[in-house]
Amino acid sequence: MKKAICISIFVITCMMGHSLFADDGYRLWLKYDQISKASTLQSYRNSIQGWTVLGESKTMAAVRDELKRGLSGLLGVTTPQLMTPENRTIIVGTVRNLPFSLQVKLISRLDGLGPEGFIILCTAINKKNVTIITANEETGVLYGVFHLLRLLQTHSEIEDLNVASSPKIRLRLLNHWDNLDRTVERGYAGFSLWDWHKLPNYKHAYYKDYARANASIGINGTVLNNVNTNPLIMTPLYLEKVAVLADVFRPYGIKVYLSVKFSAPIDIGGLNTSDPIEHRVREWWKNKAEKIYARIPDFGGFLVKANSEGQPGPQQYGRTHADGANMLAEALAPFGGVVMWRAFVYDHNIKEDRAKQAYTEFKPLDGKFRDNVLVQVKNGPIDFQPREPFHPLFGSMPQTPLMMEFQITQEYLGFSTHLVYLGSLFEEVLDADTYARSQGSTVARVIDGSLDGHTISGIAGVANTGTDRNWTGHLFGQANWYTFGRLAWDHQLSAETIAEEWIHMTLSNEEDVIQTVKEMMMVSRENTVNYMTPLGLHHIMGWDHHYGPAPWIKDKHRDDWTSVYYHRADSVGIGFDRTGTGSNALSQYYPPVESMYSSLESCPEEYLLWFHHLGWDHPMKSGRTLWEELCYRYETGVQGVRRMQSDWETLKGRIDEESFRHVQAMLGIQEKEALWWRNACLLYFQSFSKRPIPAELEQPNKTLEYYMNLSFPFAPK
Amino acid sequence: MKKAICISIFVITCMMGHSLFADDGYRLWLKYDQISKASTLQSYRNSIQGWTVLGESKTMAAVRDELKRGLSGLLGVTTPQLMTPENRTIIVGTVRNLPFSLQVKLISRLDGLGPEGFIILCTAINKKNVTIITANEETGVLYGVFHLLRLLQTHSEIEDLNVASSPKIRLRLLNHWDNLDRTVERGYAGFSLWDWHKLPNYKHAYYKDYARANASIGINGTVLNNVNTNPLIMTPLYLEKVAVLADVFRPYGIKVYLSVKFSAPIDIGGLNTSDPIEHRVREWWKNKAEKIYARIPDFGGFLVKANSEGQPGPQQYGRTHADGANMLAEALAPFGGVVMWRAFVYDHNIKEDRAKQAYTEFKPLDGKFRDNVLVQVKNGPIDFQPREPFHPLFGSMPQTPLMMEFQITQEYLGFSTHLVYLGSLFEEVLDADTYARSQGSTVARVIDGSLDGHTISGIAGVANTGTDRNWTGHLFGQANWYTFGRLAWDHQLSAETIAEEWIHMTLSNEEDVIQTVKEMMMVSRENTVNYMTPLGLHHIMGWDHHYGPAPWIKDKHRDDWTSVYYHRADSVGIGFDRTGTGSNALSQYYPPVESMYSSLESCPEEYLLWFHHLGWDHPMKSGRTLWEELCYRYETGVQGVRRMQSDWETLKGRIDEESFRHVQAMLGIQEKEALWWRNACLLYFQSFSKRPIPAELEQPNKTLEYYMNLSFPFAPK
């Protein structure tokens, strides 16, 4: 009897332990809660009765910690660490630390997998069944361990594993637009994770969890500071702090990079020029690189925004972007560092369509960059809109490794209060066919280097992380971080598969819950396109902060920072003519793409107003006029959000209560704002179209003036 | 055998549950972890076998939640909620909801306890032993429940409770110096808790925990925004957000207040004046008050910084502070709101000692304020220094309720990286004798209203909270928030008693651990005085941000924002002569105080250089010269920090590992910075004294120039 009481007390304590810790989202997709399905749990416990991690480096210590934490959490029992392999155990280590018989077996298979690839293999040694996780280098081993844990988290079969995986892209980076005062440009999840004032002496516990999260999805680099950069980051005071972060991240295979200011030789170097041709400027950078590498031997390199939106650059001295990039590349080359030179440039003195300017500037420079330079190109030719066609530079600079720049933070996609799964957006861009060499010359093949045979390749995501306890503000923002990393590792994965993984790991392992959430995620981006910028509309959001609709923005100091520049609505119609009769931006694409978008027959309606200015009564595929279709699309977006709301309600009691309420509140905001977008845009465009909103649709209950007078003085920006 | 396995699995799961959730400090002193001492646990479980909470309001729901959470956590079992009182249970409710027999018994005892006081009484009804927690109003009941939980958390006897408690001060407020962009002036724990952009639609879960924490220590009001205020806070856009916070806080007995800008009628009202005598200005404020109360019926009132450090005020129109305050008071009076008018004013056009100016301005206004005005006075006449004598206004305005303004955030006390327990500072000020009426006219009796018979009274603490996961940056910052609340409730409590409570609730219930931590806390403030500003020195910290030592600051646009203004070091000696031969600031104190500080014999050495300019060879009580004593005091401060470090090391393995490492890292920073303070100050003062640092003391290993050249461009400020 006494024993029974003892048991029951422990049971009660256990269960309360759970309920006391409502899920605040901090653990991201690395929850490692005990497997809830009894049969799966039992089967895993049977299969994994111990483990051995070979090696004592910091990375191997991280591997050991993660495996121990993951297994003890998921299996709910302490799985013993063993000295020698027993039956039904896991053996983890680089190939050179494995028993000789295994080395012989695996070394050739590892040949093509590089320093980051790994193998997971169920096999037998000395008649004992073991699971081997191995790789050429320790980081590969770490990735392998995270892969195995993911298999457990997603309740996958682990009996006869035979996995070989390596990343398709070499540099897989987060770009943090974080300022030294801890504000984050376009950050919507609190403030910068980097507590510069307390560094180098105090290291927040979350720095390591940031590294764990990134390593778990294969991210291997992080640019710590904003591309609109403060040169102080390169002074000894800050480099000492950067070095400490690098030390925390290094065991997780993550290199640090810095955004640098082209005028740094003047700003902090005491020179009177930053002309890249000048010897003393080049020497200054070489010297600076030496100083950085003395502190951080595996420093990744520089990211540069030059001659763009007020940032200094080589053109001030009559030099080209290549001159500028090559000077920095020369300084970094002895240490193996790279320069990531952004192609996001446009000049308001040039009357040319902004969509054309990056191509115009960079295409002629193809072949002129040093081999440790990558040109970093945003996914579309304008600026991270809810939908853009792919950037015409992809496929157009075959002699230059082009790096993809995606935006994970939702600058133009509802900040951190709208549920928008970006997996669909990333996939759409990666799968787009440039026709650069022939059919199948996808953007993915441009950036992974396979199309043009580059050995260096890269992809960057502008981070959505911040000090908010759940890292990303919106719980579903975590999915966008996750999907970025997973696609960076393997762009052949589908957005849907990745969504499923993430739901498994974050919300539930129940099939019907997964299905419901996945459906919400998969329609979410199209919903947002519809309630914000349907049919190819773009850049019609609030001035400067980009919060909410503002298609009426005009008369700013530069045309291409207004909304009217982009939508060109008038009494006749709406849209930006980028065909031969207009800006002819389409001429920057390869002929099959150009002709598809040029022709009103073949241009997908999703891109219609991006490329064409059309009359309000232009007939659409639906049989409606363009104006009616616009009304319907906006309405569809709002209805889509309402459907997400009702779908979410069905999950009450099925997922963690705090997570449920959090998303429920966020969906409430999204519904309000979707309606705001719809009404404000339709009322505004109606002032040109002079046509009624179809009577069967919900009519706006406020005036255009009401919406135009709204003001948000402290909206994040 | 099967059973045994089952038990062991559960045990393992339980223990892992604990280790997976390292203590990040979020739960503050409301941890409610299961009582570790078996006999105490058993005794509490025996005594508390159920509970009843009477009443269904939001406050009573909060009471119910808290009691349930606290008991289930502390006792480790689910204690049943009962419909009728049973033996060994707790009955909770306002007196009018209690059974009639209890009402009769308690109503007269509750008479003097007001709306916030409570009674906890062990008694019998129908021969059943019960513990009653009751009060006149629901907030009192809530305070009573937190009191009982504190007794459990501190392992106190609960068998024959007979507690009657009510607050000595009516308004117990936090002042948040939080800006609308979420930066916090003098905030060192991340950014503002108030996520204005997501309000009113999204409420962070932590808003409620903020309210719980405050209610648990009796804080009943919060000023949400900075005294250097943005008038937009009073526009409908923001009032809607404020109202939502008020809704979250209301069940916890916490009222919201706002800092208002005196020029608001111009800034957001479209008037061309804010002259308090003008009818339209008065009407504007009345109208604004009506609008606020329409949204927030229990709105607390306004806090005002006027004619100070650039803020607008009535003096611009030739009116007095009383004219300004009374205008606002008139607008708030119909709704029961108060005005808290800050006495922190000084004018750089006046050559008068800054320490004298507040008194000079406010003393003549005594008796001229409306009865819903409190004048809010900082504890000392300068600005929250490590040590100041009490402000001469205390005791000097008998017809005016003076409110205390303490600073919990450590602007001048090491930001959030130095362990400085402020209980000692608060206690020193509250216990100081003003001699206003006779001996025993303590500052505490001035501000609690008992000295001069005021019915309204108040105390404010400038908050040290922010978005850092542990709320205050430094774990021991929590103790300063805690002690402020406890002293605001009852200034008779000793700082030491409160420290003990806090350690019990936060770190450990082991006697030796408590003793060690308490000793660290109790010496910590004197340590900091010694390594920063010993012997009455003040305001010699870094320009503007106040980070680190900078006694060399001079030649700024106002004298009293320099360091040399305050320390007045020269070849002869050091210190600010505030006696009759100097600024005569001492004349503002009552004669016994004045004569004590005036005489070199009776002036405590802690205040020596605050009041006297003395030669470098002035003989001190120790037998040393002033210069030597200065050196020894600085040294003592550094050694004190090192002693805290070694004391802390003895706690390894005795307290939560994450908390241990966190404080250990912080103490490392404190030691570095204490040494920095010591060396920089001594080298600087030595440039005047021309005397050696005694050879037996550690000699600085850097030059004065080194320290003077340090620069911290993004230090928080």
HADDOCK unambig.tbl for C-alpha pairs under 7 A between the chains (distance, minus, plus):
assign (segid A and resid 7 and name CA) (segid B and resid 7 and name CA) 6.19 0.50 0.50
assign (segid A and resid 9 and name CA) (segid B and resid 77 and name CA) 6.79 0.50 0.50
assign (segid A and resid 10 and name CA) (segid B and resid 10 and name CA) 6.92 0.50 0.50
assign (segid A and resid 10 and name CA) (segid B and resid 11 and name CA) 6.78 0.50 0.50
assign (segid A and resid 11 and name CA) (segid B and resid 10 and name CA) 6.80 0.50 0.50
assign (segid A and resid 12 and name CA) (segid B and resid 77 and name CA) 6.32 0.50 0.50
assign (segid A and resid 13 and name CA) (segid B and resid 76 and name CA) 5.59 0.50 0.50
assign (segid A and resid 13 and name CA) (segid B and resid 77 and name CA) 6.68 0.50 0.50
assign (segid A and resid 14 and name CA) (segid B and resid 14 and name CA) 5.21 0.50 0.50
assign (segid A and resid 17 and name CA) (segid B and resid 17 and name CA) 6.97 0.50 0.50
assign (segid A and resid 76 and name CA) (segid B and resid 13 and name CA) 5.63 0.50 0.50
assign (segid A and resid 77 and name CA) (segid B and resid 9 and name CA) 6.41 0.50 0.50
assign (segid A and resid 77 and name CA) (segid B and resid 12 and name CA) 6.30 0.50 0.50
assign (segid A and resid 77 and name CA) (segid B and resid 13 and name CA) 6.46 0.50 0.50
assign (segid A and resid 180 and name CA) (segid B and resid 714 and name CA) 6.72 0.50 0.50
assign (segid A and resid 181 and name CA) (segid B and resid 714 and name CA) 5.84 0.50 0.50
assign (segid A and resid 197 and name CA) (segid B and resid 715 and name CA) 5.98 0.50 0.50
assign (segid A and resid 201 and name CA) (segid B and resid 669 and name CA) 6.36 0.50 0.50
assign (segid A and resid 202 and name CA) (segid B and resid 665 and name CA) 6.08 0.50 0.50
assign (segid A and resid 202 and name CA) (segid B and resid 666 and name CA) 6.90 0.50 0.50
assign (segid A and resid 665 and name CA) (segid B and resid 202 and name CA) 6.10 0.50 0.50
assign (segid A and resid 666 and name CA) (segid B and resid 202 and name CA) 6.90 0.50 0.50
assign (segid A and resid 669 and name CA) (segid B and resid 201 and name CA) 6.36 0.50 0.50
assign (segid A and resid 714 and name CA) (segid B and resid 180 and name CA) 6.73 0.50 0.50
assign (segid A and resid 714 and name CA) (segid B and resid 181 and name CA) 5.85 0.50 0.50
assign (segid A and resid 715 and name CA) (segid B and resid 197 and name CA) 5.97 0.50 0.50
